[in-house]
Amino acid sequence: MKVYLSSDRGDEFFIEATKKAVANVRLKVPIGVIEIVYPPLALGVDTGKVLANVLQVLEVDIILINATPAVKEKGTPTEHLIHNPGVMMEYGMVLGQDNAPGGHRWMGRMPRPTHRVFCGKEVARERLPPMLNQEDVIDFDRSPEGGNVLVGKIEEIITTKMGERLSIEFTPNPAGP
């Protein structure tokens, strides 16, 4: 199972929580069952090419998207939020693939990849781009207690997906590619 981490590389809180959750689940399953893919820091398979790294999102089972924007000019009357363009591109790929007509792009992959969008509580939900406001965004608090809650939520997402994989019977697409 591959877990794709889409996050601003500067958000160490979210990255560390995700790595801890994956490590916790790894303790309960055989070695090699779970792989984390995070192209900007090359935690997963780094191909050496940015586009090829990002395209790995099409081959994973779970996509964890940290959509928390960075604040530019903090403390000014009109704080400007900067959304990581790589994260937004990965979100767009997930949204596009998830809504592809007939789901033909997945060619029999069952179940479809699960994606979850996260955002730090320090950013008001209405300040997110309109498409993200249509998602069920999971808020997280940047405190030690909030970190534990975030780790628990991510562990739950991973274990739920593992249960789905074990309960689905795969049948190849008879029409082929």
URDACOR-V689079 format. One record per residue. N is the residue number from 1. D_CENTER is the distance of its C-alpha to the mean C-alpha in whole Angstrom. Layout:
n: <N;N>
d_center: <D_CENTER;D_CENTER>
This chain:
n: <1;2;3;4;5;6;7;8;9;10;11;12;13;14;15;16;17;18;19;20;21;22;23;24;25;26;27;28;29;30;31;32;33;34;35;36;37;38;39;40;41;42;43;44;45;46;47;48;49;50;51;52;53;54;55;56;57;58;59;60;61;62;63;64;65;66;67;68;69;70;71;72;73;74;75;76;77;78;79;80;81;82;83;84;85;86;87;88;89;90;91;92;93;94;95;96;97;98;99;100;101;102;103;104;105;106;107;108;109;110;111;112;113;114;115;116;117;118;119;120;121;122;123;124;125;126;127;128;129;130;131;132;133;134;135;136;137;138;139;140;141;142;143;144;145;146;147;148;149;150;151;152;153;154;155;156;157;158;159;160;161;162;163;164;165;166;167;168;169;170;171;172;173;174;175;176;177>
d_center: <13;11;7;5;5;5;8;11;13;16;14;15;15;11;11;14;12;9;12;15;13;12;16;17;16;18;21;21;21;23;22;20;18;14;13;10;10;9;12;13;15;15;14;13;16;17;19;21;20;17;17;17;14;12;13;12;9;12;13;10;10;6;3;1;3;7;9;12;15;18;21;24;27;27;30;31;32;29;26;24;20;19;15;14;15;12;9;11;12;9;8;12;12;9;12;15;14;14;17;19;23;23;20;22;19;18;21;22;18;18;16;14;10;9;6;6;7;8;11;14;17;19;18;20;18;21;20;17;17;19;16;13;16;16;13;13;12;12;14;14;18;18;21;21;21;18;17;18;17;13;13;15;13;10;13;14;11;11;15;15;13;16;18;18;18;21;23;22;25;24;26;26;27;31;31;29;27>
